[in-house]
Amino acid sequence: MRDTDEMRIFVEIVRQGGLSAAARHLGLAISVVSDRLSRLERRLGTRLLVRTTRRQTLTEAGRIYLDESTAILSATEGMEARVRETVNAPGGLLRVTAPLPFGRIKLAPFVAGFIRRHPDIRVHLTLEDRMTDIVGEGYDIAIRGAPVVDTMLAGRRLMESRRVLVASPAYIARHGQPEIPGDLARHACLVANTSGQCRGTWRFGRGENTRIYRVDGHLASSHSELPVHWALDGMGLTQKSLWEVEDHLRDGRLVTVMEAWEPDPVTFYAIHTISTAHSHKIALFIGELVQPGLGIADYAP
């Protein structure tokens, strides 16, 4: 059986978008990466990539080789992980990333209990309001409010949460209650936006009736939790997941508005690479994350 190094290099060339980026990612000289690719194409007797000064494109043979190589590498890494973990209890570092509010409210308490139950495992939890590159940044698990679209990744459904539009009773008393999305143009909208703009997009309606509305914010922040604090101060309306504001709704500091226009719920997933599907510590973490009594509570739509 041939060495898998050439497979790994080819997969990284495609994944990173070019020879130079793949060489930097792998810590190799670009001449080495180029030579391995040329040697691979000579051995196979066909071109796998068509390269120009601006882009590279997979040939039909290249697409086949990429799919087969990915499957082989995934199986190899999974096999090695299973072998290692048959002789060792789950341990070592587990790198997890999640959106800031989800991580603080939902995940951090779970992680504390997980570490108490499994003291040989260490967890580094990164909370950021951006879409992380799981593979490129070296994360074991990422929590996302969207399903898997990358063929290199796999996901496990965690929970479903309603999205609600909320404001303080004081704000409603001063400005009235919006009835339809068009009314928002006359209200102060509080948005989370990482682009430095005071605008956002909110969804309203369900299923085929779902519509996306652009709202111009009176206050905006790259920190996704600040709009909730501003809403509590009576500064305007904001759209959030129920678990972000349920305590404030329960104590009456916030109220829901435009309930008839509530959008489809958001589903959160635990994402990991396919190659780590057989990792004991990753399976243990995600398994307990969804376990009743240990994991994250599920909300009905």
C-alpha positions as CSV (number, residue, x, y, z in Angstrom):
1,M,0.0,0.0,0.0
2,R,1.4,3.4,-1.0
3,D,2.2,6.0,1.6
4,T,-0.6,8.4,2.3
5,D,1.6,11.5,2.4
6,E,0.9,12.3,-1.3
7,M,-2.9,12.0,-0.6
8,R,-2.6,14.3,2.4
9,I,-0.7,16.9,0.4
10,F,-3.1,16.8,-2.5
11,V,-6.1,17.2,-0.2
12,E,-4.5,20.2,1.4
13,I,-3.7,21.8,-1.9
14,V,-7.4,21.6,-2.8
15,R,-8.6,22.6,0.7
16,Q,-6.2,25.6,1.0
17,G,-6.7,26.8,-2.5
18,G,-3.2,26.5,-3.9
19,L,0.3,25.2,-3.5
20,S,1.7,28.1,-1.5
21,A,-1.1,28.1,1.0
22,A,-0.9,24.3,1.4
23,A,2.9,24.5,1.9
24,R,2.4,27.1,4.7
25,H,-0.3,25.0,6.3
26,L,1.8,21.8,6.2
27,G,5.0,23.5,7.2
28,L,6.8,22.3,4.0
29,A,8.7,24.1,1.3
30,I,6.6,24.9,-1.8
31,S,9.1,23.0,-3.9
32,V,8.4,19.9,-1.9
33,V,4.6,20.3,-2.3
34,S,4.9,20.9,-6.0
35,D,7.2,17.9,-6.5
36,R,4.9,15.6,-4.6
37,L,1.9,16.7,-6.7
38,S,3.9,16.3,-10.0
39,R,5.1,12.8,-8.9
40,L,1.5,11.8,-8.0
41,E,0.2,13.0,-11.4
42,R,3.0,11.1,-13.2
43,R,2.3,7.9,-11.3
44,L,-1.5,8.2,-12.1
45,G,-0.8,9.2,-15.7
46,T,-3.3,12.1,-15.6
47,R,-3.7,15.7,-14.5
48,L,-5.5,16.2,-11.2
49,L,-5.4,20.0,-11.2
50,V,-5.5,22.6,-13.9
51,R,-3.5,25.6,-12.6
52,T,-3.4,29.1,-13.9
53,T,-1.9,32.3,-12.4
54,R,-5.2,33.1,-10.8
55,R,-6.9,29.9,-9.9
56,Q,-6.8,26.1,-9.8
57,T,-9.5,23.8,-11.0
58,L,-10.0,20.1,-10.3
59,T,-10.2,17.8,-13.4
60,E,-12.7,15.0,-13.4
61,A,-9.9,12.6,-12.3
62,G,-9.0,15.1,-9.6
63,R,-12.5,15.1,-8.2
64,I,-12.5,11.3,-8.0
65,Y,-9.1,11.2,-6.4
66,L,-10.1,13.9,-3.9
67,D,-13.2,12.0,-2.8
68,E,-11.4,8.7,-2.5
69,S,-8.4,10.2,-0.7
70,T,-10.7,12.0,1.8
71,A,-12.5,8.7,2.6
72,I,-9.2,6.8,3.0
73,L,-7.6,9.4,5.2
74,S,-10.7,9.7,7.3
75,A,-10.8,5.9,7.8
76,T,-7.1,5.8,8.6
77,E,-7.3,8.6,11.2
78,G,-10.4,7.0,12.7
79,M,-8.6,3.6,12.9
80,E,-5.6,5.2,14.6
81,A,-7.8,7.0,17.0
82,R,-9.6,3.8,18.0
83,V,-6.3,2.0,18.5
84,R,-4.9,4.7,20.7
85,E,-8.1,5.0,22.8
86,T,-8.3,1.2,23.4
87,V,-5.2,1.4,25.5
88,N,-5.9,4.8,27.1
89,A,-8.8,6.3,29.0
90,P,-10.2,9.4,27.2
91,G,-7.9,12.2,28.1
92,G,-5.9,15.2,26.8
93,L,-7.0,18.5,25.5
94,L,-10.4,19.1,23.8
95,R,-10.7,22.4,21.9
96,V,-14.3,23.7,21.6
97,T,-15.6,26.8,20.0
98,A,-19.1,28.3,20.3
99,P,-21.0,31.6,19.8
100,L,-20.5,33.9,22.7
101,P,-24.0,33.9,24.3
102,F,-24.5,30.2,23.7
103,G,-21.2,29.4,25.2
104,R,-21.7,31.6,28.3
105,I,-25.3,30.7,29.0
106,K,-25.6,27.1,27.8
107,L,-22.2,25.5,27.3
108,A,-20.0,26.8,30.2
109,P,-22.1,25.2,32.9
110,F,-22.1,21.9,31.0
111,V,-18.3,22.0,30.6
112,A,-17.8,22.5,34.3
113,G,-19.8,19.4,35.1
114,F,-18.1,17.5,32.3
115,I,-14.6,18.2,33.7
116,R,-15.8,17.0,37.1
117,R,-16.9,13.7,35.7
118,H,-13.8,13.3,33.5
119,P,-10.8,14.8,35.2
120,D,-8.3,13.4,32.7
121,I,-9.8,15.6,29.9
122,R,-8.9,19.2,29.6
123,V,-11.2,21.6,27.8
124,H,-10.3,24.9,26.2
125,L,-13.5,26.8,25.3
126,T,-13.3,29.7,22.8
127,L,-16.3,32.0,22.6
128,E,-16.5,34.2,19.5
129,D,-19.3,35.8,17.4
130,R,-17.9,34.6,14.1
131,M,-17.9,31.5,12.0
132,T,-14.7,29.6,12.8
133,D,-12.7,27.4,10.5
134,I,-12.9,24.1,12.4
135,V,-10.1,22.4,10.4
136,G,-7.9,25.3,9.8
137,E,-8.0,26.6,13.3
138,G,-7.6,23.2,14.9
139,Y,-10.9,22.9,16.8
140,D,-12.2,19.5,17.9
141,I,-15.8,20.6,18.2
142,A,-17.7,23.7,17.1
143,I,-21.3,24.7,18.1
144,R,-23.2,26.3,15.3
145,G,-26.7,27.5,14.7
146,A,-26.7,26.0,11.2
147,P,-26.5,22.5,9.7
148,V,-23.4,21.0,8.2
149,V,-22.7,22.0,4.6
150,D,-19.0,20.9,4.3
151,T,-18.4,17.3,3.3
152,M,-15.4,17.2,5.6
153,L,-17.6,17.8,8.6
154,A,-20.3,15.9,10.5
155,G,-22.9,17.2,13.0
156,R,-25.1,16.2,15.8
157,R,-28.4,18.0,16.6
158,L,-28.3,19.6,20.1
159,M,-31.3,21.8,20.6
160,E,-33.9,23.9,18.9
161,S,-34.9,27.4,20.1
162,R,-37.5,29.9,19.2
163,R,-36.5,33.3,18.0
164,V,-38.4,36.1,19.6
165,L,-38.7,39.9,19.2
166,V,-38.5,41.6,22.6
167,A,-38.5,45.0,24.2
168,S,-38.9,46.4,27.7
169,P,-42.4,47.4,29.0
170,A,-41.1,51.0,29.4
171,Y,-40.1,51.1,25.7
172,I,-43.5,49.8,24.6
173,A,-45.3,52.3,26.9
174,R,-43.4,55.2,25.3
175,H,-43.4,54.1,21.6
176,G,-46.2,51.6,21.2
177,Q,-46.1,48.0,20.0
178,P,-45.2,47.1,16.4
179,E,-47.8,44.9,14.7
180,I,-46.1,44.0,11.4
181,P,-42.5,44.0,10.2
182,G,-43.1,47.2,8.3
183,D,-43.7,49.0,11.6
184,L,-40.1,48.5,12.6
185,A,-39.0,51.4,10.4
186,R,-40.6,53.6,13.0
187,H,-38.9,51.9,16.0
188,A,-35.4,51.7,17.5
189,C,-33.9,48.4,16.4
190,L,-30.9,47.0,18.4
191,V,-28.7,44.7,16.3
192,A,-25.6,42.6,16.5
193,N,-23.4,43.2,13.5
194,T,-19.7,42.3,13.0
195,S,-19.3,44.5,9.9
196,G,-19.2,47.8,11.7
197,Q,-22.6,48.9,10.3
198,C,-25.7,49.9,12.2
199,R,-28.0,47.5,10.3
200,G,-29.1,43.9,10.5
201,T,-31.3,41.3,9.0
202,W,-34.2,39.7,10.9
203,R,-36.4,36.8,9.8
204,F,-40.2,36.8,10.3
205,G,-42.9,34.3,9.3
206,R,-42.6,30.5,9.0
207,G,-42.0,28.0,6.3
208,E,-42.8,29.2,2.8
209,N,-44.0,32.5,4.4
210,T,-40.5,33.3,5.8
211,R,-39.3,36.7,4.8
212,I,-36.0,38.5,5.6
213,Y,-36.2,42.1,6.6
214,R,-33.4,44.6,6.7
215,V,-33.5,46.8,9.8
216,D,-31.5,49.9,10.3
217,G,-30.3,49.9,13.9
218,H,-30.2,52.8,16.2
219,L,-27.6,50.9,18.2
220,A,-25.4,48.1,17.0
221,S,-22.5,46.1,18.3
222,S,-20.2,43.3,17.3
223,H,-20.8,41.8,20.8
224,S,-24.0,39.8,20.4
225,E,-25.1,40.2,24.0
226,L,-25.1,44.0,24.1
227,P,-28.5,44.4,22.3
228,V,-30.2,42.5,25.2
229,H,-28.6,44.9,27.7
230,W,-29.8,47.9,25.7
231,A,-33.3,46.4,25.4
232,L,-33.4,46.0,29.2
233,D,-32.5,49.7,29.4
234,G,-35.5,50.6,27.3
235,M,-33.5,51.6,24.2
236,G,-35.4,49.6,21.6
237,L,-36.3,46.1,20.2
238,T,-34.1,43.2,19.5
239,Q,-34.6,39.7,18.1
240,K,-32.9,36.9,20.1
241,S,-33.1,33.2,20.8
242,L,-35.5,32.4,23.6
243,W,-32.8,31.0,25.9
244,E,-30.9,34.4,25.7
245,V,-33.8,36.3,27.2
246,E,-36.1,33.8,29.0
247,D,-35.0,34.9,32.5
248,H,-35.8,38.5,31.6
249,L,-39.2,37.5,30.2
250,R,-40.0,35.5,33.3
251,D,-39.3,38.4,35.6
252,G,-41.1,40.9,33.4
253,R,-38.2,43.1,32.5
254,L,-38.8,42.2,28.8
255,V,-41.9,41.3,26.9
256,T,-42.4,39.6,23.5
257,V,-44.0,41.5,20.6
258,M,-45.2,40.5,17.1
259,E,-45.7,36.9,18.2
260,A,-47.8,36.2,15.1
261,W,-44.7,36.9,13.0
262,E,-42.3,34.7,15.0
263,P,-39.9,33.0,12.6
264,D,-38.9,29.3,12.3
265,P,-36.8,28.1,15.3
266,V,-33.1,27.9,15.1
267,T,-31.4,24.5,15.5
268,F,-28.0,24.2,17.1
269,Y,-25.5,21.5,16.2
270,A,-22.2,20.1,17.5
271,I,-19.9,20.0,14.5
272,H,-16.7,17.9,14.2
273,T,-14.5,16.7,11.3
274,I,-15.4,13.3,9.8
275,S,-11.9,12.1,10.6
276,T,-12.5,12.4,14.3
277,A,-15.8,10.6,14.3
278,H,-14.3,7.7,16.3
279,S,-12.4,9.8,18.9
280,H,-13.5,8.7,22.3
281,K,-13.3,12.0,24.0
282,I,-15.2,13.8,21.2
283,A,-17.9,11.2,21.2
284,L,-18.1,11.3,25.0
285,F,-18.4,15.1,25.1
286,I,-21.1,15.3,22.4
287,G,-22.9,12.2,23.8
288,E,-23.2,13.8,27.2
289,L,-24.1,17.2,25.6
290,V,-27.3,15.6,24.3
291,Q,-28.0,13.3,27.3
292,P,-31.1,14.1,29.3
293,G,-30.2,15.3,32.8
294,L,-26.6,16.1,31.8
295,G,-26.7,18.0,28.5
296,I,-28.4,21.0,27.1
297,A,-32.2,21.3,27.4
298,D,-34.2,21.2,24.2
299,Y,-36.9,23.7,23.5
300,A,-40.0,23.1,21.5
301,P,-40.7,25.5,18.6
